[in-house]
Amino acid sequence: MILVRHGQSEFNVHYAKTRIDPGIVDPVLTEEGRLQAQAAAEILRAHEIERVLASPFTRTLQTAEIIAGALKLPVEIEPLVHEHAAFICDIGTPAGDLAKRWPDWRFDHLPDRWWPESEKEEQLQARCQRFWDLVETHTARPRTLVVTHWGFIRALTGLRVGNGHLVRFTAPGAAELLHPRETA
């Protein structure tokens, strides 16, 4: 399985400069974020991806749209891989509105308000375990791409990655950043 952190979002730009939550709800990708998603798609062409799972946040859906479009794959929405609820950007968009924006993707398995109010570290760890339990026996797991977030990747793998970075993940405790040359 390969995890990819979404491309740079409007939140990421402001937070990187100030370390203060800029109060942007469910931010979109920046132009740099779109370029990061395109670069990730180019790297992923060599990895025989068969399945794309994405968090329901706009920044991950936009990243998945770019990558899946390049790979000519459908996108499955997986709420278990959403971000750790810590900032205003972790307030999502109602599922009904997402379905209007991406009419070819299924959101009907989500409640309209699918994101949590807050989430403690133990809850995040439990969610990561539920996700692993869900995909562990899936036959396409080695060729699955998960478009997700910094907090989820950190909790699942222990790695802290930048926007657009790719992580190969085979089991808890077995994760590696893909070669730096591949993520530049």
C-alpha positions as a printed Julia matrix, in Angstrom:
184×3 Matrix{Float64}:
   0.0    0.0     0.0
   1.17   3.52   -0.72
   0.02   6.5     1.31
   0.21   9.99   -0.16
  -0.26  13.17    1.8
  -2.5   15.61   -0.06
  -0.92  18.45   -1.97
  -0.33  21.83   -0.37
  -3.56  23.52    0.71
  -4.39  27.14    1.47
  -4.22  26.22    5.16
  -0.7   24.79    4.78
   0.61  28.03    3.23
  -0.71  30.26    6.01
   0.09  27.88    8.88
   3.67  27.35    7.67
   4.28  31.12    7.82
   2.62  31.9    11.14
   2.09  28.61   13.04
  -1.38  30.05   13.77
  -4.61  28.42   12.57
  -5.86  30.76    9.81
  -9.45  29.58   10.24
  -9.95  28.14    6.75
 -12.69  25.48    6.7
 -12.0   22.5     4.41
  -9.34  24.31    2.33
  -8.64  23.73   -1.34
  -5.31  22.97   -2.98
  -3.0   25.74   -4.06
  -1.41  25.72   -7.5
   1.7   24.24   -5.83
  -0.53  21.54   -4.32
  -1.87  20.66   -7.75
   1.69  20.39   -9.08
   2.6   18.12   -6.14
  -0.36  15.86   -6.97
   0.71  15.71  -10.62
   4.27  14.84   -9.58
   2.96  12.09   -7.3
   0.85  10.74  -10.17
   3.96  10.5   -12.37
   5.82   8.53   -9.7
   2.81   6.27   -9.11
   2.59   5.23  -12.77
   5.47   2.82  -12.08
   3.74   1.23   -9.06
   0.82  -0.57  -10.75
  -1.82   1.01   -8.52
  -5.2   -0.74   -8.83
  -7.28   1.02   -6.17
  -7.49   4.62   -4.9
  -8.97   5.42   -1.5
  -9.37   9.04   -0.4
 -10.33  10.98    2.69
 -13.51  13.06    2.22
 -11.77  16.41    2.81
 -11.65  18.69   -0.24
  -7.83  18.85   -0.32
  -7.56  15.05   -0.47
 -10.38  14.73   -2.98
  -8.69  17.26   -5.27
  -5.38  15.41   -4.89
  -7.09  12.07   -5.59
  -8.88  13.55   -8.6
  -5.55  14.54  -10.18
  -3.78  11.27   -9.38
  -6.68   8.95  -10.24
  -7.29  10.87  -13.45
  -3.67  10.33  -14.51
  -3.87   6.64  -13.56
  -7.34   6.23  -15.07
  -8.77   4.76  -11.86
 -11.96   5.4    -9.9
 -11.81   6.91   -6.41
 -13.38   5.29   -3.35
 -14.19   7.59   -0.43
 -12.88   6.2     2.87
 -13.71   8.29    5.95
 -11.38   6.27    8.21
  -8.38   8.01    6.62
  -9.51  11.58    7.44
  -7.29  14.05    9.26
  -6.86  14.17   13.03
  -9.43  16.78   14.08
  -7.2   19.54   15.44
  -7.73  22.74   13.39
 -10.52  24.66   11.66
  -9.37  23.08    8.37
 -10.52  19.76    9.81
 -14.15  20.81    9.55
 -15.39  19.11    6.41
 -17.93  19.81    3.72
 -21.3   18.02    4.02
 -21.44  14.77    2.05
 -24.37  16.03   -0.04
 -22.32  19.02   -1.2
 -19.33  16.78   -1.98
 -21.58  14.52   -4.06
 -22.68  17.53   -6.13
 -19.07  18.57   -6.72
 -17.92  15.01   -7.6
 -21.07  13.42   -9.05
 -19.25  10.32  -10.35
 -18.02   9.36   -6.87
 -20.06   7.68   -4.13
 -20.65   9.61   -0.91
 -23.92   7.89    0.04
 -22.19   5.79    2.73
 -21.32   8.96    4.68
 -23.62  10.85    7.0
 -23.98  14.44    5.8
 -21.79  15.62    8.72
 -19.09  12.94    8.61
 -16.16  14.65   10.39
 -15.66  14.55   14.18
 -15.81  17.58   16.51
 -12.49  16.6    18.03
 -10.38  13.5    18.39
  -7.93  12.48   21.08
  -4.69  10.72   20.15
  -6.04   7.39   21.45
  -9.1    7.76   19.22
  -6.87   8.47   16.23
  -4.77   5.38   16.99
  -7.94   3.26   17.29
  -9.16   4.62   13.93
  -5.84   3.73   12.32
  -6.17   0.2    13.68
  -9.73  -0.08   12.32
  -8.44   1.03    8.92
  -5.62  -1.52    8.99
  -8.05  -4.26   10.05
 -10.3   -3.27    7.13
  -7.58  -3.43    4.46
  -5.25  -6.08    5.89
  -6.91  -8.98    4.08
  -7.91  -7.05    0.95
  -6.24  -8.7    -2.04
  -5.52  -5.35   -3.76
  -3.78  -3.94   -0.66
  -0.26  -4.01   -2.13
  -1.5   -1.95   -5.08
  -3.75   0.4    -3.12
  -3.11   4.13   -2.93
  -4.51   6.02    0.05
  -4.81   9.8    -0.31
  -4.74  11.09    3.23
  -3.28  13.56    5.71
  -0.23  14.36    7.85
  -1.88  13.33   11.13
  -3.22  10.03    9.81
   0.1    9.09    8.19
   1.98  10.0    11.39
  -0.36   7.93   13.55
  -0.35   4.94   11.18
   3.36   4.87   10.33
   5.26   7.1    12.75
   6.53   9.17    9.79
   6.06  12.93    9.44
   5.8   13.77    5.77
   5.46  16.84    3.59
   2.69  17.67    1.16
   2.63  15.32   -1.82
   5.07  12.86   -0.24
   4.59   9.13   -0.72
   5.02   6.41    1.89
   5.16   2.67    1.24
   3.31   0.94    4.09
   3.15  -2.83    4.42
   2.2   -3.3     8.08
   2.28  -1.42   11.38
   5.93  -0.65   12.03
   6.88  -1.28    8.39
   6.77   2.0     6.49
   9.25   3.93    4.43
   9.29   7.18    2.56
   9.67   6.4    -1.1
  13.11   7.32   -2.38
  13.64  11.1    -1.98
  14.46  11.35   -5.68
  10.97   9.94   -6.35
   9.21  12.61   -4.27
  11.12  15.69   -5.44
